[in-house]
Amino acid sequence: MNKEYKTIIEDGTGEYVEKKSRFIGYIHHVDNEEEAEAFITAIKKKHYDARHNCSAYSVGEDKVIQRFSDDGEPSGTAGKPILEVINGNGLHNVCIVVTRYFGGTLLGTGGLVRSYTEASKECINATGIVTKQCVIPLEITTNYNDFGKIQYILASESIVISDTRYEDNVILTASVPVDIIDNIEKKITEATSARAKYERGKQGFILC
């Protein structure tokens, strides 16, 4: 399973003009195919008067689903270049739609590929790429004397404590990267002489 992946949070829009043909790129975060298809439909509705609304998306952090559409452009000149920009930036869970308004001059295969590529890059440049990391929520129960030792161990690995409850013992929760959780538990066990107890939650992805 991927330990981290890149995506976007905010939408982005960019435009590229080639011989009076306008290529308007839109990028949107999606979590599944249904959201991607809904976004494509929405852009097509918005630009119902455009000659083409070509698209591509990549969905999934690990077992990735990828689709693309030339929407009437010559095969391989639109959807595939868009998808190549997505993959070239290492993006997951995004959908890009590039709308084309014909400018009266045929661009040829090379011109189309370049234009759809540049419009895709422009909409990515208009937003921000973020990295999400695979973590496991780790609930740690410790006595008050050992609490400082655990805080030090977590801080040394830049692990943020997201919740702390002060009861008979201290119960804290931290989001631990999946690839180091075994080592973190080992360090805490050694530092507390096995007095600390753990409970792992369900792994997921968070911004890092």
N, C-alpha and C positions, 0 to 999 in steps of 0.2 A: 504493500500500500504506500502511496505517496506520503512523505512526511510533511511536505508543504507544497503549496501551489500559488500561482499568481492569478489575480482577478481584478475587477474594478468594483467600485461601490456606486459611484455617481455616473449618470449618463453623459455621453459626450457627442458633439456634433461637429463635423468638419466638412469643408468643401474643396473640390479641385476642379479646375476648368481646363479643358483641352479642346482647342479649335471651336470655341463657343458652346460645346457640350458641357453641361453642368453635372457634376457627380457629387451628390450630397451624402455623406456617410453618417450613420447613426450607430452608436454602440450602447448596449444595455446589459445589465447583469441579469442572468436567469439561473434558476435552480434546477430546471428540468426542460424536457422537450416541449411540453405544453406551453410553458411560459415563452419559450423561444418562438414557437409558431404563432402565439398570440401577438407578440411584438412585431413579427413580420407582417401579420395581417393588419395591425394598426398603422404601420408605416405605409403599406399599400393603400389603405383607405385615405390616409392623409394626402398622399401623392397619387391619387387616382388618375390624374391627367398625365403622369409621367410615362415614358415609353417602357422603362424597365425599373424594377425594384429587385435587385439581386441581393443574395444573402448567404450567410454561413454562420454556423454556431458550433460551439464545443461545450458539452455538458458533462459534468462528472469530475470528481477529484481524482479518481483512480481508474475505474473502467469507463473510459471516456467515450461518449457518443458524439460523432461529428457528422454534420450534414451541410450541403451547400446547394444553391440553385442559381442557374444562369438566367432564369426568367426571360427566355427568348433571345438572349445574346448568344453569339456563336459558342459552341461547347468549349469549355475550358478557359474562356476569356474573362469571366466575372466571378462566379461563385468560388472557384478553386483559388484564384489569387487572393480573394478575401480571406478564405480559410488559412492560406499560407501566411498571411499577416498575423492572424490570431495565433497560429502555432509558432511563428517566428518570435513572437513576444512571450511565448510560454503561458498564454492565458487559458484559463478554464472558466466555465460557467459564464460565458459571454455570448452575445449574439450581435452580429453586425449586419446592417442593411444599407446598401448603397443605391440611392435613387439616381437615375440618369434622365436628364432632359436633353433631347437630341438637338444639336446645334446646327444641323444642316450639312455637315461634312462627315463622311465616313472616316473612321479612325484606323481601321485595319486591326488585325489581331494584336500586334504589338502595342498599338495605341490604347486599345481597350484594356489589356492586361495592366499596362502602366497606370491608366486612369483609375481603375478599380482598386489597384494596390495603393495608390497615393491617397485616394479618398478614405480608405480604411485606416491608413496611418494617421491622417489628419484628425479623424474622430477619436482615435486612441490618444493622440497628443492633447486633445481638448479635455480629457479626463485624467485621472490618476491611477496608476497601477499599484495595488497593494499585495502583500504576501500574507497568506493564511497558513498557519502551522497546525499540524495534527497534535492534539494534546489529550491527556486523560485527567479529568478532575480527581484529585487525590485528597480525601478527607483524612486528616491526621489528628488523632487524639493523644494528648500528652499531658504530663503534669506540669505545674508552673515552673519548676526548677529546670526542666529540659526545654522549655519553650524557646529560650534565647538561642540554644544550640541549633534548634531546627530553623529558626529565623535566619541564622548565619549561613547554614547550608543552602537554603533556598536562595538567599540573596547572592551567594557566590556563583550561582548558576543563572542569575537574573530571572528567577521564577517569582512571579507576583502572587502574593497571598490575596485571594479575592474575598474571603470571608473569615472572620474570627469570632468565636463565641466563648465567653468566659463563664464557665459553670464550675462544677466540682473539679473538672479538668479543663484544659484549653482545647477547643475543637476548631481546627483551622482547615480551610480548603484552598488548594493551590492547583493551577492548571499546569501540569508537568508535560513537557514534550515527550511523545511516545517513545522516542529512541533512547531517552536517558532515565525513564521512570524506575527501571530495575536498579540502576546505580544509585539514584536518589534514595530509594527505600533502604538500600544496603548501608549507605552513609548514615542515615538517620538511626537505623537499628544499632549500628556500632556506636554512634555518639550517645545514645540513650540507654545502652546496654539492654536493648530489646524491650524497653518500657513503652515506647510509642506504638500505637496500633494504627492500621491503615484500612481504608475502604476505598476501592477504586470505583469511579463512575464510568459512564459511557463515553468513549472517545469521540472527539469531534474536532472541528477546525475553528481557530480564533485568529484575529488579526495579530500580527507580531511586528 
